[in-house]
């Protein structure tokens, strides 16, 4: 279960967010690790927002955006990724960073990320169903509805029989995409199914494994509209956490706390 007090303790420790100030961009560039460090700042920045450390969260995301942009500009390719995989991940992380910082929804960047993801998937000998389930929210974010449906069906995933009982992220995306294209389902049916899906999944994503960027992405998909504050949108995840109250935002008290 998500424990804000424990998260605050972790962020405030010597290995927490203060440690990021010791990471110089040029030194990390030499390690070929800009994208990895940038992703770490994205995750911890989101954690900061979730527990009310808004000032620290913005500072982390701004630095993370710089690292990720440098990785993109320098065509950094970590050894454990193919080029398609590396390009896709860092573009998506950069787009999410920038959305959280100032509400920018860079569709061109998101679509470029999907193009690279398609290259990566095409190069795999076998695409597992779980990989498709986990990657399709990014297709939905990029409004690549036709590609999303094609990938879902090519993977042999089943059409949902009941929108109220959807478990897989890709399956939820498939239903949303079909509704947005006017192929199937009503907006009301999808909205109801999405709320039930998030009620089941958000507590799991914010559990021990900490899928923080996934929660941010789904709050954006479910609740954000152009002009909305992205941090206020992120904090709507507390709607799905029984017994917990979100930090006051914006808050004059305990905005940094470190």
Residue pairs with C-beta under 8 A, 6 or more apart in sequence:
1 203
1 206
1 207
2 50
2 203
2 206
2 207
2 241
2 244
4 50
4 51
4 52
4 244
4 247
7 47
7 50
7 51
8 51
8 53
8 257
10 16
10 47
11 17
11 44
11 47
11 48
11 51
11 53
11 56
11 258
12 257
12 258
16 44
16 258
17 44
17 48
17 53
17 56
17 60
17 258
18 258
20 37
20 40
20 41
20 44
20 60
20 63
23 37
25 34
25 66
25 67
25 70
28 34
28 37
28 67
29 70
29 74
29 76
32 76
32 77
32 78
32 79
33 78
34 67
34 68
34 70
34 71
34 74
34 76
35 67
35 68
35 71
35 76
35 78
35 86
35 89
35 90
35 93
36 78
37 64
37 67
38 64
38 65
38 66
38 67
38 68
38 71
38 90
38 93
38 94
38 97
39 64
39 68
39 89
39 90
39 93
39 213
40 64
41 60
41 61
41 63
41 64
41 67
41 97
42 60
42 61
42 64
42 68
42 93
42 96
42 97
42 213
43 210
43 212
43 213
44 60
45 56
45 57
45 58
45 60
45 61
45 64
45 97
45 100
46 57
46 100
46 212
46 213
46 215
46 216
46 234
47 57
47 210
47 212
48 54
48 56
48 57
48 60
49 57
49 100
49 231
49 234
49 235
50 206
50 212
50 234
50 235
50 237
50 247
51 247
52 247
52 248
52 249
52 251
52 254
52 255
52 257
53 254
53 255
53 256
53 257
53 258
54 231
54 247
54 249
54 250
54 251
54 255
54 256
55 255
55 256
56 256
56 257
56 258
57 100
57 231
58 101
61 97
61 100
61 101
62 101
64 93
64 97
65 94
65 97
65 98
65 101
68 90
68 93
68 94
68 97
69 94
70 76
71 90
72 87
72 90
72 91
72 94
76 86
76 90
77 83
77 86
78 86
81 89
82 120
82 123
83 116
83 119
84 116
84 117
84 118
84 119
84 120
84 121
84 123
85 116
85 117
85 120
87 112
87 113
87 116
88 113
88 114
88 116
88 117
88 120
88 138
89 113
91 109
91 110
91 112
91 113
91 116
92 110
92 113
92 138
93 213
94 109
95 105
95 106
95 109
95 110
95 113
96 213
96 216
96 217
96 220
98 104
98 106
99 105
99 106
99 220
99 230
100 216
100 230
100 231
100 234
101 230
103 226
103 227
103 228
103 229
103 230
105 226
107 142
107 143
110 138
110 141
110 142
110 143
111 142
111 143
111 144
113 138
113 142
114 138
114 139
114 142
114 144
114 147
117 135
117 138
117 139
118 147
121 127
121 131
121 135
121 151
127 155
129 155
129 156
129 157
132 151
132 152
132 155
132 157
132 170
133 157
133 168
133 169
133 170
133 171
134 169
134 170
135 151
135 170
136 148
136 151
136 152
136 169
136 170
136 173
136 174
137 169
137 170
137 173
137 214
137 217
137 218
137 221
138 217
139 145
139 147
139 148
139 151
139 173
139 177
140 148
140 173
140 176
140 177
140 221
141 217
141 220
141 221
145 177
145 180
145 181
146 181
148 173
148 174
148 177
149 174
149 177
149 178
149 181
152 170
152 171
152 173
152 174
155 170
157 168
157 170
157 171
157 174
158 171
159 174
160 166
160 171
160 174
160 175
160 193
163 175
163 185
163 189
163 190
163 192
163 193
164 192
164 193
164 196
165 196
166 172
166 175
166 193
166 196
166 197
167 197
167 200
167 201
169 201
169 214
169 218
172 193
172 194
172 197
175 184
175 185
175 190
175 193
176 190
176 194
176 221
178 184
178 185
179 185
179 186
179 187
179 189
179 190
194 222
195 222
198 218
198 222
198 240
199 240
201 218
202 215
202 218
202 237
202 240
202 241
203 240
203 241
203 242
205 211
205 212
205 214
205 215
205 218
206 212
206 215
206 237
206 241
215 234
215 237
216 234
219 233
219 234
219 236
219 237
220 230
220 233
220 234
222 236
223 233
223 236
224 230
224 233
231 249
232 249
235 246
235 247
235 249
238 244
238 245
238 246
247 254
